[in-house]
Amino acid sequence: MRRRIVTLTVLAAVVATALFGLPLAVAALWYFREDTGSDLERAADATALEVSDALAAGRVPDQPVQGAATVGIYDRAGRLVSGRGPDTADSVVSRVSAADVDVASGPVDGADVLAVPVMDGAKLAGVVRAAMPHTALLRRVGLTWLAMAGFGVAAVAASWLIARRIAARLAQPLEALAAAATRIGEGDFTARAPRAGVAEIDQVGAALDGTAQRIGDSLDRERAFSAEASHQLRTPLAGLRLQLEAALETPGADPYEAIRAGIGSADRLERTIEDLLALSRERRAPRAELDLDAVLGELRRSGGALLNGRGLRVEVQDPPAARASVAAVRQVLAVLLDNATTHGRGPVTVVARDAGGALAIDVADDGPDLGDTDPFARARTAPPGHGIGLRLARSLAEAEGGRLRLSSPHPPTFTLLLPPAEDPGTPSAE
């Protein structure tokens, strides 16, 4: 990129210099040619004024001052009487001597020549010839063109230096942006693109930073969900294991009953996997009205085997309708039931009730007093897996627009709050 910027800038400078310099060079050549003619005419006129009296009196005039132009003085016959020039009149001097002209000019033997007459009244007294070699003109034009070329080279060199500076300024943030993109591609989603002070590049950097942030957050959520979901799958596996162990410890029991119970546990495990996969999708379908009777009925059937005889009581106290995913509510209740089985004591009570228009589902047992501890926070000294299921349940409840909280530390009671099916502040359609 740097080379392209420098090349294009230098090429633009060369084209601009050529487009400006070539007409200027032609103009300089025309100017110097006109200036040469003016110099010859001034020299000839000044000399003619000085020697007019001497030529009219028949005397030989003084040697004229030789400057940039070579001046020669000729008599009526065309002979050189003073100054420098050819001994006899050349074609330019002859035109002035033979015709009634004020000035004659033209190239002669590699020089620009101009001749003017010197008059004595109405008669020709002589001719003044001024000449300047072509080499003098070429020298002046060449020096001017050389100076213009030097300025052009200096302009191109300055453009090259400026282009290198601009290219470095533009390339460095882009290189840093590419490095940040490479780090993100390698899995470092904490990489951020530095700001360059160029609005367009900073917009790309901000978009890249936002993308990295979203990917990192999504990956963190997926990892956390995977860890919590794997812990949640242990609940139906534990129920299946308990059923099989109970069948082995009772030799006289009907094996088919144990097989049927194992198949039921396997079905619950499969349903748990399907629920977790559905809930892990980023985009979900609009929430439908929760079939609370079906959820509680399933809880009655599966909870007894999991509690292993401790007892499960499910009460329904005129609960309102709510909109929530059946899979999410089922998994939240499964987590709470597993928590009561692992950490609680005595029978477990599940109560569905009205909580100010919202649906509240309480899960309580006779476990120890939780005091001021936060059951949703995992302590550093807690055993592996402790609190993971409750965090998963809380995240599922919040994803459904509800809440999961510890409503009573003793006896331990967790309450799931779900929004009502109809918002009271929204008027119903007629």
Secondary structure, 3 states (H helix, E strand, C coil): CHHHHHHHHHHHHHHHHHHHHHHHHHHHHHHHHHHHHHHHHHHHHHHHHHHHHHHHCCCCCCCCCCCCCEEEEECCCCEEEEECCCCECCHHHHHHHHCCCCCEEEEECCEEEEEEEEEECCEEEEEEEEEEEHHHHHHHHHHHHHHHHHHHHHHHHHHHHHHHHHHHHHHHHHHHHHHHHHHHHCCCCCCCCCCCCCHHHHHHHHHHHHHHHHHHHHHHHHHHHHHHHHHHHHHHHHHHHHHHHHHHHCCCCCHHHHHHHHHHHHHHHHHHHHHHHHHCCCCCCCCCECCHHHHHHHHHHHHHHHHCCCCEEEEEECCCCEECCHHHHHHHHHHHHHHHHHHCCCCEEEEEEEECCEEEEEEECCCCCCCCCCCCCCCCCCCCCCCHHHHHHHHHHHHCCCEEEEEEECCEEEEEEECECCCCCCCCCC
